[in-house]
Amino acid sequence: MPNQTIASVPANVEEPIVLKRFLLRLIEELDIVLGYRGDSSYVSQSQLVNTTDPLNTTLASVSDRVTVNAADITSIEEQNQTIADAIESNSASIEAVNQLLSSTVLSSTYHDFNDIAYSTLEGNSEFSTLGSHITNAPYTPVGIETYYNFINSVITANGGVVQTLRAYSTTTLTPTTYFRIGDTWADVGTLGWI
């Protein structure tokens, strides 16, 4: 190992400016080696190593906390998805109950009781019109009489329907109930109203 010195002495050390620079550099090097400059201490290498240890501990602690928080966030997201699924399911159930409790007013398309629109009709529906506007009814309408028709319709798994019709007019038709059923829409058309 070569011989090391704190500061090399210049050849022209007798010159005042060179001597001054040499002494200042020597003092700075001694301050660093000894760890002091006047009353203030410099940070030594051992102090730097000790300061990084708590920092590493803190970083490890923060990393652990981030991992725990990420797991918590994942758990919360899963709970939110479960809640969203429940809300969607409840909304469908509420809609189904609303169909049972409320009635939709039907357009003139439904004045023909054999119209294909009946194949997709669900829930409670109603319409009232003059007898002259009604076709293919299970009753015989009189042209100038107003008829009130209330239909409950359920779609079957194969695309058929179960429909109940309650109809009346103020004079010619007393309240009467009819129904038709079929496993397909073609069956409904073949079997007709009962």
PyMOL commands that set and color helices and strands:
alter all, ss='L'
color gray80, all
select helices_A, chain A and resi 16-34+45-101+108-111+116-120+131-133+185-191
alter helices_A, ss='H'
color red, helices_A
select strands_A, chain A and resi 36-37+40-41+103-105+123-130+146-155+161-169+176-182
alter strands_A, ss='S'
color yellow, strands_A
deselect
rebuild
show_as cartoon
